[in-house]
Amino acid sequence: MSIRVGLSVPNRGVVIGAGDPRDLVAMCEAADRSELFDAVFTGDNLISKPRIDAIVFLSGHSGSCPMTSSARARTKAASP
C-alpha cells in the first residue's frame, strides 16, 4: 500500500482578504503538475466561517486543468 497525499487549499483566505482566487487555482495547477499529490481538497463550513463555495471553486480548478490531471478534486466539510 502506498501513501497518498492531498493538498488542502485555503479558500477561506479569499473571504477575509488574505488571498486571491487566481492564486488558489495556480496552487492547484502546480499540485497537479508536480504529481506529488493524489487529491486537491478545499474546505467548506456548514454553519460558520464563510469561504468561497467549495464546489464552485473546484469546478473552476477542474475546468482549468488538462484531462490528464493526476490529482482528484475533493471537498471537506466541518461543523462547529
N, CA, C and O atoms as a Maestro MAE file, in Angstrom:
{
 s_m_m2io_version
 :::
 2.0.0
}

f_m_ct {
 s_m_title
 :::
 protein
 m_atom[320] {
  # First column is atom index #
  i_m_mmod_type
  r_m_x_coord
  r_m_y_coord
  r_m_z_coord
  i_m_residue_number
  s_m_chain_name
  s_m_pdb_residue_name
  s_m_pdb_atom_name
  i_m_atomic_number
  :::
  1 25 0.846 -1.173 0.000 1 A "MET " " N  " 7
  2 3 0.000 0.000 0.000 1 A "MET " " CA " 6
  3 2 0.897 1.244 0.000 1 A "MET " " C  " 6
  4 15 1.840 1.338 0.786 1 A "MET " " O  " 8
  5 25 0.600 2.167 -0.864 2 A "SER " " N  " 7
  6 3 1.385 3.395 -0.935 2 A "SER " " CA " 6
  7 2 0.702 4.512 -0.154 2 A "SER " " C  " 6
  8 15 -0.510 4.491 0.059 2 A "SER " " O  " 8
  9 25 1.489 5.470 0.261 3 A "ILE " " N  " 7
  10 3 0.953 6.626 0.965 3 A "ILE " " CA " 6
  11 2 0.374 7.591 -0.061 3 A "ILE " " C  " 6
  12 15 1.000 7.880 -1.081 3 A "ILE " " O  " 8
  13 25 -0.819 8.083 0.218 4 A "ARG " " N  " 7
  14 3 -1.474 9.042 -0.679 4 A "ARG " " CA " 6
  15 2 -1.512 10.395 0.019 4 A "ARG " " C  " 6
  16 15 -1.811 10.478 1.210 4 A "ARG " " O  " 8
  17 25 -1.210 11.438 -0.716 5 A "VAL " " N  " 7
  18 3 -1.105 12.774 -0.142 5 A "VAL " " CA " 6
  19 2 -2.037 13.730 -0.880 5 A "VAL " " C  " 6
  20 15 -2.108 13.713 -2.109 5 A "VAL " " O  " 8
  21 25 -2.749 14.561 -0.125 6 A "GLY " " N  " 7
  22 3 -3.618 15.560 -0.717 6 A "GLY " " CA " 6
  23 2 -3.215 16.964 -0.286 6 A "GLY " " C  " 6
  24 15 -2.661 17.156 0.797 6 A "GLY " " O  " 8
  25 25 -3.491 17.926 -1.124 7 A "LEU " " N  " 7
  26 3 -3.230 19.333 -0.829 7 A "LEU " " CA " 6
  27 2 -4.532 19.990 -0.394 7 A "LEU " " C  " 6
  28 15 -5.535 19.911 -1.104 7 A "LEU " " O  " 8
  29 25 -4.522 20.635 0.763 8 A "SER " " N  " 7
  30 3 -5.686 21.366 1.237 8 A "SER " " CA " 6
  31 2 -5.502 22.837 0.881 8 A "SER " " C  " 6
  32 15 -4.586 23.491 1.378 8 A "SER " " O  " 8
  33 25 -6.366 23.350 0.025 9 A "VAL " " N  " 7
  34 3 -6.264 24.725 -0.464 9 A "VAL " " CA " 6
  35 2 -7.050 25.643 0.478 9 A "VAL " " C  " 6
  36 15 -8.224 25.383 0.744 9 A "VAL " " O  " 8
  37 25 -6.423 26.712 0.989 10 A "PRO " " N  " 7
  38 3 -7.052 27.586 1.981 10 A "PRO " " CA " 6
  39 2 -8.027 28.598 1.375 10 A "PRO " " C  " 6
  40 15 -7.695 29.776 1.248 10 A "PRO " " O  " 8
  41 25 -9.226 28.147 1.001 11 A "ASN " " N  " 7
  42 3 -10.184 29.028 0.335 11 A "ASN " " CA " 6
  43 2 -10.820 30.061 1.254 11 A "ASN " " C  " 6
  44 15 -11.451 30.996 0.760 11 A "ASN " " O  " 8
  45 25 -10.684 29.935 2.541 12 A "ARG " " N  " 7
  46 3 -11.221 30.944 3.468 12 A "ARG " " CA " 6
  47 2 -10.438 32.251 3.376 12 A "ARG " " C  " 6
  48 15 -11.004 33.325 3.584 12 A "ARG " " O  " 8
  49 25 -9.162 32.175 3.071 13 A "GLY " " N  " 7
  50 3 -8.330 33.368 2.991 13 A "GLY " " CA " 6
  51 2 -8.856 34.407 2.022 13 A "GLY " " C  " 6
  52 15 -8.686 35.605 2.247 13 A "GLY " " O  " 8
  53 25 -9.486 33.971 0.956 14 A "VAL " " N  " 7
  54 3 -10.029 34.901 -0.035 14 A "VAL " " CA " 6
  55 2 -11.113 35.773 0.589 14 A "VAL " " C  " 6
  56 15 -11.181 36.971 0.314 14 A "VAL " " O  " 8
  57 25 -11.952 35.186 1.416 15 A "VAL " " N  " 7
  58 3 -13.070 35.907 2.022 15 A "VAL " " CA " 6
  59 2 -12.585 36.959 3.026 15 A "VAL " " C  " 6
  60 15 -13.199 38.018 3.155 15 A "VAL " " O  " 8
  61 25 -11.493 36.676 3.731 16 A "ILE " " N  " 7
  62 3 -11.000 37.624 4.739 16 A "ILE " " CA " 6
  63 2 -9.920 38.553 4.174 16 A "ILE " " C  " 6
  64 15 -9.271 39.283 4.924 16 A "ILE " " O  " 8
  65 25 -9.732 38.523 2.853 17 A "GLY " " N  " 7
  66 3 -8.808 39.449 2.206 17 A "GLY " " CA " 6
  67 2 -7.353 39.031 2.238 17 A "GLY " " C  " 6
  68 15 -6.470 39.857 2.010 17 A "GLY " " O  " 8
  69 25 -7.086 37.765 2.515 18 A "ALA " " N  " 7
  70 3 -5.701 37.296 2.621 18 A "ALA " " CA " 6
  71 2 -5.264 36.484 1.405 18 A "ALA " " C  " 6
  72 15 -4.270 35.761 1.476 18 A "ALA " " O  " 8
  73 25 -5.977 36.588 0.307 19 A "GLY " " N  " 7
  74 3 -5.611 35.811 -0.872 19 A "GLY " " CA " 6
  75 2 -6.452 36.190 -2.073 19 A "GLY " " C  " 6
  76 15 -7.366 37.010 -1.989 19 A "GLY " " O  " 8
  77 25 -6.122 35.577 -3.177 20 A "ASP " " N  " 7
  78 3 -6.799 35.837 -4.436 20 A "ASP " " CA " 6
  79 2 -7.181 34.486 -5.046 20 A "ASP " " C  " 6
  80 15 -6.362 33.567 -5.048 20 A "ASP " " O  " 8
  81 25 -8.400 34.344 -5.561 21 A "PRO " " N  " 7
  82 3 -8.804 33.061 -6.151 21 A "PRO " " CA " 6
  83 2 -7.851 32.577 -7.248 21 A "PRO " " C  " 6
  84 15 -7.640 31.373 -7.391 21 A "PRO " " O  " 8
  85 25 -7.279 33.495 -8.017 22 A "ARG " " N  " 7
  86 3 -6.337 33.086 -9.073 22 A "ARG " " CA " 6
  87 2 -5.100 32.406 -8.484 22 A "ARG " " C  " 6
  88 15 -4.550 31.475 -9.073 22 A "ARG " " O  " 8
  89 25 -4.674 32.885 -7.316 23 A "ASP " " N  " 7
  90 3 -3.528 32.260 -6.656 23 A "ASP " " CA " 6
  91 2 -3.860 30.839 -6.206 23 A "ASP " " C  " 6
  92 15 -3.018 29.944 -6.278 23 A "ASP " " O  " 8
  93 25 -5.091 30.643 -5.743 24 A "LEU " " N  " 7
  94 3 -5.506 29.303 -5.309 24 A "LEU " " CA " 6
  95 2 -5.573 28.343 -6.494 24 A "LEU " " C  " 6
  96 15 -5.161 27.188 -6.386 24 A "LEU " " O  " 8
  97 25 -6.092 28.820 -7.622 25 A "VAL " " N  " 7
  98 3 -6.142 27.986 -8.829 25 A "VAL " " CA " 6
  99 2 -4.718 27.656 -9.280 25 A "VAL " " C  " 6
  100 15 -4.440 26.525 -9.676 25 A "VAL " " O  " 8
  101 25 -3.822 28.633 -9.221 26 A "ALA " " N  " 7
  102 3 -2.423 28.392 -9.589 26 A "ALA " " CA " 6
  103 2 -1.791 27.357 -8.663 26 A "ALA " " C  " 6
  104 15 -0.991 26.532 -9.104 26 A "ALA " " O  " 8
  105 25 -2.151 27.399 -7.375 27 A "MET " " N  " 7
  106 3 -1.638 26.418 -6.423 27 A "MET " " CA " 6
  107 2 -2.115 25.009 -6.794 27 A "MET " " C  " 6
  108 15 -1.348 24.048 -6.737 27 A "MET " " O  " 8
  109 25 -3.394 24.901 -7.176 28 A "CYS " " N  " 7
  110 3 -3.947 23.606 -7.592 28 A "CYS " " CA " 6
  111 2 -3.257 23.097 -8.859 28 A "CYS " " C  " 6
  112 15 -2.930 21.915 -8.961 28 A "CYS " " O  " 8
  113 25 -3.040 23.991 -9.816 29 A "GLU " " N  " 7
  114 3 -2.382 23.600 -11.063 29 A "GLU " " CA " 6
  115 2 -0.952 23.128 -10.794 29 A "GLU " " C  " 6
  116 15 -0.496 22.156 -11.396 29 A "GLU " " O  " 8
  117 25 -0.245 23.814 -9.891 30 A "ALA " " N  " 7
  118 3 1.121 23.401 -9.538 30 A "ALA " " CA " 6
  119 2 1.108 22.029 -8.867 30 A "ALA " " C  " 6
  120 15 1.999 21.214 -9.103 30 A "ALA " " O  " 8
  121 25 0.100 21.774 -8.031 31 A "ALA " " N  " 7
  122 3 -0.020 20.462 -7.380 31 A "ALA " " CA " 6
  123 2 -0.246 19.366 -8.416 31 A "ALA " " C  " 6
  124 15 0.323 18.279 -8.310 31 A "ALA " " O  " 8
  125 25 -1.078 19.654 -9.419 32 A "ASP " " N  " 7
  126 3 -1.320 18.683 -10.485 32 A "ASP " " CA " 6
  127 2 -0.046 18.394 -11.273 32 A "ASP " " C  " 6
  128 15 0.280 17.239 -11.546 32 A "ASP " " O  " 8
  129 25 0.657 19.440 -11.629 33 A "ARG " " N  " 7
  130 3 1.879 19.265 -12.424 33 A "ARG " " CA " 6
  131 2 2.965 18.525 -11.662 33 A "ARG " " C  " 6
  132 15 3.754 17.794 -12.260 33 A "ARG " " O  " 8
  133 25 3.011 18.707 -10.357 34 A "SER " " N  " 7
  134 3 4.086 18.109 -9.563 34 A "SER " " CA " 6
  135 2 3.962 16.592 -9.460 34 A "SER " " C  " 6
  136 15 4.964 15.907 -9.253 34 A "SER " " O  " 8
  137 25 2.772 16.065 -9.600 35 A "GLU " " N  " 7
  138 3 2.482 14.639 -9.459 35 A "GLU " " CA " 6
  139 2 2.807 14.111 -8.060 35 A "GLU " " C  " 6
  140 15 2.921 12.902 -7.862 35 A "GLU " " O  " 8
  141 25 2.955 15.022 -7.091 36 A "LEU " " N  " 7
  142 3 3.192 14.616 -5.706 36 A "LEU " " CA " 6
  143 2 1.891 14.411 -4.946 36 A "LEU " " C  " 6
  144 15 1.859 13.727 -3.923 36 A "LEU " " O  " 8
  145 25 0.812 15.010 -5.455 37 A "PHE " " N  " 7
  146 3 -0.464 14.982 -4.746 37 A "PHE " " CA " 6
  147 2 -1.468 14.106 -5.477 37 A "PHE " " C  " 6
  148 15 -1.564 14.133 -6.704 37 A "PHE " " O  " 8
  149 25 -2.215 13.327 -4.699 38 A "ASP " " N  " 7
  150 3 -3.258 12.470 -5.251 38 A "ASP " " CA " 6
  151 2 -4.602 13.183 -5.306 38 A "ASP " " C  " 6
  152 15 -5.497 12.779 -6.048 38 A "ASP " " O  " 8
  153 25 -4.740 14.251 -4.513 39 A "ALA " " N  " 7
  154 3 -6.015 14.964 -4.440 39 A "ALA " " CA " 6
  155 2 -5.776 16.421 -4.072 39 A "ALA " " C  " 6
  156 15 -4.766 16.773 -3.463 39 A "ALA " " O  " 8
  157 25 -6.727 17.249 -4.458 40 A "VAL " " N  " 7
  158 3 -6.758 18.652 -4.047 40 A "VAL " " CA " 6
  159 2 -8.066 18.834 -3.289 40 A "VAL " " C  " 6
  160 15 -9.144 18.586 -3.828 40 A "VAL " " O  " 8
  161 25 -7.965 19.270 -2.028 41 A "PHE " " N  " 7
  162 3 -9.133 19.473 -1.189 41 A "PHE " " CA " 6
  163 2 -9.370 20.957 -0.986 41 A "PHE " " C  " 6
  164 15 -8.431 21.753 -0.983 41 A "PHE " " O  " 8
  165 25 -10.609 21.316 -0.819 42 A "THR " " N  " 7
  166 3 -10.935 22.661 -0.366 42 A "THR " " CA " 6
  167 2 -12.080 22.535 0.623 42 A "THR " " C  " 6
  168 15 -12.963 21.690 0.469 42 A "THR " " O  " 8
  169 25 -12.054 23.371 1.623 43 A "GLY " " N  " 7
  170 3 -12.992 23.213 2.724 43 A "GLY " " CA " 6
  171 2 -14.294 23.959 2.559 43 A "GLY " " C  " 6
  172 15 -14.440 24.839 1.711 43 A "GLY " " O  " 8
  173 25 -15.219 23.579 3.387 44 A "ASP " " N  " 7
  174 3 -16.495 24.249 3.499 44 A "ASP " " CA " 6
  175 2 -16.904 24.120 4.954 44 A "ASP " " C  " 6
  176 15 -16.578 23.125 5.602 44 A "ASP " " O  " 8
  177 25 -17.596 25.087 5.465 45 A "ASN " " N  " 7
  178 3 -18.070 25.030 6.832 45 A "ASN " " CA " 6
  179 2 -19.570 25.245 6.783 45 A "ASN " " C  " 6
  180 15 -20.041 26.245 6.241 45 A "ASN " " O  " 8
  181 25 -20.302 24.335 7.331 46 A "LEU " " N  " 7
  182 3 -21.747 24.342 7.179 46 A "LEU " " CA " 6
  183 2 -22.461 25.427 7.978 46 A "LEU " " C  " 6
  184 15 -23.584 25.797 7.634 46 A "LEU " " O  " 8
  185 25 -21.842 25.943 9.029 47 A "ILE " " N  " 7
  186 3 -22.521 26.887 9.906 47 A "ILE " " CA " 6
  187 2 -21.815 28.241 9.988 47 A "ILE " " C  " 6
  188 15 -22.469 29.280 9.898 47 A "ILE " " O  " 8
  189 25 -20.513 28.243 10.155 48 A "SER " " N  " 7
  190 3 -19.790 29.492 10.388 48 A "SER " " CA " 6
  191 2 -18.564 29.585 9.482 48 A "SER " " C  " 6
  192 15 -18.370 28.743 8.606 48 A "SER " " O  " 8
  193 25 -17.752 30.593 9.691 49 A "LYS " " N  " 7
  194 3 -16.519 30.811 8.942 49 A "LYS " " CA " 6
  195 2 -16.750 30.766 7.430 49 A "LYS " " C  " 6
  196 15 -16.437 29.763 6.789 49 A "LYS " " O  " 8
  197 25 -17.287 31.830 6.861 50 A "PRO " " N  " 7
  198 3 -17.588 31.830 5.421 50 A "PRO " " CA " 6
  199 2 -16.348 31.610 4.560 50 A "PRO " " C  " 6
  200 15 -15.245 32.022 4.919 50 A "PRO " " O  " 8
  201 25 -16.545 30.967 3.441 51 A "ARG " " N  " 7
  202 3 -15.493 30.667 2.476 51 A "ARG " " CA " 6
  203 2 -16.082 30.785 1.078 51 A "ARG " " C  " 6
  204 15 -17.302 30.833 0.919 51 A "ARG " " O  " 8
  205 25 -15.224 30.834 0.065 52 A "ILE " " N  " 7
  206 3 -15.772 30.736 -1.281 52 A "ILE " " CA " 6
  207 2 -16.301 29.317 -1.442 52 A "ILE " " C  " 6
  208 15 -15.729 28.374 -0.894 52 A "ILE " " O  " 8
  209 25 -17.364 29.164 -2.174 53 A "ASP " " N  " 7
  210 3 -18.032 27.873 -2.301 53 A "ASP " " CA " 6
  211 2 -17.073 26.809 -2.818 53 A "ASP " " C  " 6
  212 15 -16.430 26.991 -3.852 53 A "ASP " " O  " 8
  213 25 -16.980 25.711 -2.100 54 A "ALA " " N  " 7
  214 3 -16.031 24.646 -2.429 54 A "ALA " " CA " 6
  215 2 -16.301 24.021 -3.798 54 A "ALA " " C  " 6
  216 15 -15.368 23.799 -4.570 54 A "ALA " " O  " 8
  217 25 -17.558 23.737 -4.103 55 A "ILE " " N  " 7
  218 3 -17.893 23.088 -5.375 55 A "ILE " " CA " 6
  219 2 -17.610 24.019 -6.551 55 A "ILE " " C  " 6
  220 15 -17.064 23.595 -7.570 55 A "ILE " " O  " 8
  221 25 -17.981 25.284 -6.406 56 A "VAL " " N  " 7
  222 3 -17.727 26.249 -7.478 56 A "VAL " " CA " 6
  223 2 -16.219 26.409 -7.695 56 A "VAL " " C  " 6
  224 15 -15.748 26.416 -8.832 56 A "VAL " " O  " 8
  225 25 -15.469 26.538 -6.598 57 A "PHE " " N  " 7
  226 3 -14.018 26.694 -6.713 57 A "PHE " " CA " 6
  227 2 -13.387 25.471 -7.388 57 A "PHE " " C  " 6
  228 15 -12.585 25.615 -8.311 57 A "PHE " " O  " 8
  229 25 -13.748 24.274 -6.929 58 A "LEU " " N  " 7
  230 3 -13.157 23.060 -7.511 58 A "LEU " " CA " 6
  231 2 -13.581 22.877 -8.968 58 A "LEU " " C  " 6
  232 15 -12.826 22.323 -9.767 58 A "LEU " " O  " 8
  233 25 -14.774 23.337 -9.314 59 A "SER " " N  " 7
  234 3 -15.205 23.278 -10.714 59 A "SER " " CA " 6
  235 2 -14.318 24.164 -11.579 59 A "SER " " C  " 6
  236 15 -13.924 23.779 -12.680 59 A "SER " " O  " 8
  237 25 -14.011 25.344 -11.074 60 A "GLY " " N  " 7
  238 3 -13.113 26.240 -11.800 60 A "GLY " " CA " 6
  239 2 -11.728 25.644 -11.944 60 A "GLY " " C  " 6
  240 15 -11.099 25.756 -12.996 60 A "GLY " " O  " 8
  241 25 -11.261 25.017 -10.889 61 A "HIS " " N  " 7
  242 3 -9.954 24.349 -10.937 61 A "HIS " " CA " 6
  243 2 -9.969 23.210 -11.944 61 A "HIS " " C  " 6
  244 15 -9.057 23.083 -12.761 61 A "HIS " " O  " 8
  245 25 -10.998 22.389 -11.884 62 A "SER " " N  " 7
  246 3 -11.087 21.242 -12.798 62 A "SER " " CA " 6
  247 2 -11.184 21.693 -14.250 62 A "SER " " C  " 6
  248 15 -10.638 21.042 -15.141 62 A "SER " " O  " 8
  249 25 -11.873 22.801 -14.491 63 A "GLY " " N  " 7
  250 3 -12.005 23.310 -15.844 63 A "GLY " " CA " 6
  251 2 -10.704 23.857 -16.407 63 A "GLY " " C  " 6
  252 15 -10.524 23.910 -17.624 63 A "GLY " " O  " 8
  253 25 -9.798 24.265 -15.526 64 A "SER " " N  " 7
  254 3 -8.537 24.841 -15.988 64 A "SER " " CA " 6
  255 2 -7.422 23.812 -16.117 64 A "SER " " C  " 6
  256 15 -6.354 24.119 -16.648 64 A "SER " " O  " 8
  257 25 -7.658 22.594 -15.637 65 A "CYS " " N  " 7
  258 3 -6.627 21.558 -15.678 65 A "CYS " " CA " 6
  259 2 -6.869 20.604 -16.849 65 A "CYS " " C  " 6
  260 15 -8.013 20.383 -17.246 65 A "CYS " " O  " 8
  261 25 -5.815 20.054 -17.386 66 A "PRO " " N  " 7
  262 3 -5.985 19.117 -18.501 66 A "PRO " " CA " 6
  263 2 -6.674 17.832 -18.058 66 A "PRO " " C  " 6
  264 15 -6.673 17.494 -16.874 66 A "PRO " " O  " 8
  265 25 -7.254 17.130 -19.003 67 A "MET " " N  " 7
  266 3 -7.944 15.876 -18.694 67 A "MET " " CA " 6
  267 2 -6.996 14.811 -18.159 67 A "MET " " C  " 6
  268 15 -7.448 13.823 -17.581 67 A "MET " " O  " 8
  269 25 -5.698 14.992 -18.339 68 A "THR " " N  " 7
  270 3 -4.732 14.019 -17.847 68 A "THR " " CA " 6
  271 2 -4.292 14.328 -16.427 68 A "THR " " C  " 6
  272 15 -3.341 13.723 -15.930 68 A "THR " " O  " 8
  273 25 -4.959 15.246 -15.777 69 A "SER " " N  " 7
  274 3 -4.608 15.648 -14.413 69 A "SER " " CA " 6
  275 2 -4.535 14.433 -13.497 69 A "SER " " C  " 6
  276 15 -5.379 13.539 -13.555 69 A "SER " " O  " 8
  277 25 -3.505 14.418 -12.648 70 A "SER " " N  " 7
  278 3 -3.330 13.284 -11.745 70 A "SER " " CA " 6
  279 2 -4.022 13.479 -10.401 70 A "SER " " C  " 6
  280 15 -4.302 12.500 -9.708 70 A "SER " " O  " 8
  281 25 -4.302 14.718 -10.022 71 A "ALA " " N  " 7
  282 3 -4.931 14.984 -8.727 71 A "ALA " " CA " 6
  283 2 -6.444 15.032 -8.870 71 A "ALA " " C  " 6
  284 15 -6.969 15.616 -9.818 71 A "ALA " " O  " 8
  285 25 -7.137 14.417 -7.923 72 A "ARG " " N  " 7
  286 3 -8.598 14.435 -7.922 72 A "ARG " " CA " 6
  287 2 -9.104 15.574 -7.047 72 A "ARG " " C  " 6
  288 15 -8.487 15.899 -6.032 72 A "ARG " " O  " 8
  289 25 -10.198 16.168 -7.423 73 A "ALA " " N  " 7
  290 3 -10.795 17.250 -6.643 73 A "ALA " " CA " 6
  291 2 -11.696 16.659 -5.567 73 A "ALA " " C  " 6
  292 15 -12.510 15.778 -5.847 73 A "ALA " " O  " 8
  293 25 -11.549 17.144 -4.334 74 A "ARG " " N  " 7
  294 3 -12.327 16.641 -3.209 74 A "ARG " " CA " 6
  295 2 -12.759 17.815 -2.337 74 A "ARG " " C  " 6
  296 15 -12.126 18.871 -2.344 74 A "ARG " " O  " 8
  297 25 -13.835 17.622 -1.591 75 A "THR " " N  " 7
  298 3 -14.269 18.626 -0.627 75 A "THR " " CA " 6
  299 2 -14.171 18.044 0.767 75 A "THR " " C  " 6
  300 15 -14.156 16.828 0.957 75 A "THR " " O  " 8
  301 25 -14.104 18.932 1.728 76 A "LYS " " N  " 7
  302 3 -14.180 18.536 3.132 76 A "LYS " " CA " 6
  303 2 -15.088 19.537 3.814 76 A "LYS " " C  " 6
  304 15 -15.064 20.720 3.475 76 A "LYS " " O  " 8
  305 25 -15.878 19.095 4.756 77 A "ALA " " N  " 7
  306 3 -16.798 19.988 5.448 77 A "ALA " " CA " 6
  307 2 -16.616 19.834 6.952 77 A "ALA " " C  " 6
  308 15 -16.308 18.754 7.456 77 A "ALA " " O  " 8
  309 25 -16.814 20.934 7.644 78 A "ALA " " N  " 7
  310 3 -16.707 20.915 9.098 78 A "ALA " " CA " 6
  311 2 -17.923 21.598 9.685 78 A "ALA " " C  " 6
  312 15 -18.480 22.519 9.088 78 A "ALA " " O  " 8
  313 25 -18.322 21.153 10.829 79 A "SER " " N  " 7
  314 3 -19.379 21.846 11.553 79 A "SER " " CA " 6
  315 2 -18.839 22.112 12.949 79 A "SER " " C  " 6
  316 15 -18.052 21.324 13.474 79 A "SER " " O  " 8
  317 25 -19.256 23.215 13.551 80 A "PRO " " N  " 7
  318 3 -18.689 23.572 14.868 80 A "PRO " " CA " 6
  319 2 -19.048 22.581 15.941 80 A "PRO " " C  " 6
  320 15 -18.646 22.746 17.093 80 A "PRO " " O  " 8
  :::
 }
 m_bond[319] {
  # First column is bond index #
  i_m_from
  i_m_to
  i_m_order
  :::
  1 1 2 1
  2 2 3 1
  3 3 4 2
  4 3 5 1
  5 5 6 1
  6 6 7 1
  7 7 8 2
  8 7 9 1
  9 9 10 1
  10 10 11 1
  11 11 12 2
  12 11 13 1
  13 13 14 1
  14 14 15 1
  15 15 16 2
  16 15 17 1
  17 17 18 1
  18 18 19 1
  19 19 20 2
  20 19 21 1
  21 21 22 1
  22 22 23 1
  23 23 24 2
  24 23 25 1
  25 25 26 1
  26 26 27 1
  27 27 28 2
  28 27 29 1
  29 29 30 1
  30 30 31 1
  31 31 32 2
  32 31 33 1
  33 33 34 1
  34 34 35 1
  35 35 36 2
  36 35 37 1
  37 37 38 1
  38 38 39 1
  39 39 40 2
  40 39 41 1
  41 41 42 1
  42 42 43 1
  43 43 44 2
  44 43 45 1
  45 45 46 1
  46 46 47 1
  47 47 48 2
  48 47 49 1
  49 49 50 1
  50 50 51 1
  51 51 52 2
  52 51 53 1
  53 53 54 1
  54 54 55 1
  55 55 56 2
  56 55 57 1
  57 57 58 1
  58 58 59 1
  59 59 60 2
  60 59 61 1
  61 61 62 1
  62 62 63 1
  63 63 64 2
  64 63 65 1
  65 65 66 1
  66 66 67 1
  67 67 68 2
  68 67 69 1
  69 69 70 1
  70 70 71 1
  71 71 72 2
  72 71 73 1
  73 73 74 1
  74 74 75 1
  75 75 76 2
  76 75 77 1
  77 77 78 1
  78 78 79 1
  79 79 80 2
  80 79 81 1
  81 81 82 1
  82 82 83 1
  83 83 84 2
  84 83 85 1
  85 85 86 1
  86 86 87 1
  87 87 88 2
  88 87 89 1
  89 89 90 1
  90 90 91 1
  91 91 92 2
  92 91 93 1
  93 93 94 1
  94 94 95 1
  95 95 96 2
  96 95 97 1
  97 97 98 1
  98 98 99 1
  99 99 100 2
  100 99 101 1
  101 101 102 1
  102 102 103 1
  103 103 104 2
  104 103 105 1
  105 105 106 1
  106 106 107 1
  107 107 108 2
  108 107 109 1
  109 109 110 1
  110 110 111 1
  111 111 112 2
  112 111 113 1
  113 113 114 1
  114 114 115 1
  115 115 116 2
  116 115 117 1
  117 117 118 1
  118 118 119 1
  119 119 120 2
  120 119 121 1
  121 121 122 1
  122 122 123 1
  123 123 124 2
  124 123 125 1
  125 125 126 1
  126 126 127 1
  127 127 128 2
  128 127 129 1
  129 129 130 1
  130 130 131 1
  131 131 132 2
  132 131 133 1
  133 133 134 1
  134 134 135 1
  135 135 136 2
  136 135 137 1
  137 137 138 1
  138 138 139 1
  139 139 140 2
  140 139 141 1
  141 141 142 1
  142 142 143 1
  143 143 144 2
  144 143 145 1
  145 145 146 1
  146 146 147 1
  147 147 148 2
  148 147 149 1
  149 149 150 1
  150 150 151 1
  151 151 152 2
  152 151 153 1
  153 153 154 1
  154 154 155 1
  155 155 156 2
  156 155 157 1
  157 157 158 1
  158 158 159 1
  159 159 160 2
  160 159 161 1
  161 161 162 1
  162 162 163 1
  163 163 164 2
  164 163 165 1
  165 165 166 1
  166 166 167 1
  167 167 168 2
  168 167 169 1
  169 169 170 1
  170 170 171 1
  171 171 172 2
  172 171 173 1
  173 173 174 1
  174 174 175 1
  175 175 176 2
  176 175 177 1
  177 177 178 1
  178 178 179 1
  179 179 180 2
  180 179 181 1
  181 181 182 1
  182 182 183 1
  183 183 184 2
  184 183 185 1
  185 185 186 1
  186 186 187 1
  187 187 188 2
  188 187 189 1
  189 189 190 1
  190 190 191 1
  191 191 192 2
  192 191 193 1
  193 193 194 1
  194 194 195 1
  195 195 196 2
  196 195 197 1
  197 197 198 1
  198 198 199 1
  199 199 200 2
  200 199 201 1
  201 201 202 1
  202 202 203 1
  203 203 204 2
  204 203 205 1
  205 205 206 1
  206 206 207 1
  207 207 208 2
  208 207 209 1
  209 209 210 1
  210 210 211 1
  211 211 212 2
  212 211 213 1
  213 213 214 1
  214 214 215 1
  215 215 216 2
  216 215 217 1
  217 217 218 1
  218 218 219 1
  219 219 220 2
  220 219 221 1
  221 221 222 1
  222 222 223 1
  223 223 224 2
  224 223 225 1
  225 225 226 1
  226 226 227 1
  227 227 228 2
  228 227 229 1
  229 229 230 1
  230 230 231 1
  231 231 232 2
  232 231 233 1
  233 233 234 1
  234 234 235 1
  235 235 236 2
  236 235 237 1
  237 237 238 1
  238 238 239 1
  239 239 240 2
  240 239 241 1
  241 241 242 1
  242 242 243 1
  243 243 244 2
  244 243 245 1
  245 245 246 1
  246 246 247 1
  247 247 248 2
  248 247 249 1
  249 249 250 1
  250 250 251 1
  251 251 252 2
  252 251 253 1
  253 253 254 1
  254 254 255 1
  255 255 256 2
  256 255 257 1
  257 257 258 1
  258 258 259 1
  259 259 260 2
  260 259 261 1
  261 261 262 1
  262 262 263 1
  263 263 264 2
  264 263 265 1
  265 265 266 1
  266 266 267 1
  267 267 268 2
  268 267 269 1
  269 269 270 1
  270 270 271 1
  271 271 272 2
  272 271 273 1
  273 273 274 1
  274 274 275 1
  275 275 276 2
  276 275 277 1
  277 277 278 1
  278 278 279 1
  279 279 280 2
  280 279 281 1
  281 281 282 1
  282 282 283 1
  283 283 284 2
  284 283 285 1
  285 285 286 1
  286 286 287 1
  287 287 288 2
  288 287 289 1
  289 289 290 1
  290 290 291 1
  291 291 292 2
  292 291 293 1
  293 293 294 1
  294 294 295 1
  295 295 296 2
  296 295 297 1
  297 297 298 1
  298 298 299 1
  299 299 300 2
  300 299 301 1
  301 301 302 1
  302 302 303 1
  303 303 304 2
  304 303 305 1
  305 305 306 1
  306 306 307 1
  307 307 308 2
  308 307 309 1
  309 309 310 1
  310 310 311 1
  311 311 312 2
  312 311 313 1
  313 313 314 1
  314 314 315 1
  315 315 316 2
  316 315 317 1
  317 317 318 1
  318 318 319 1
  319 319 320 2
  :::
 }
}
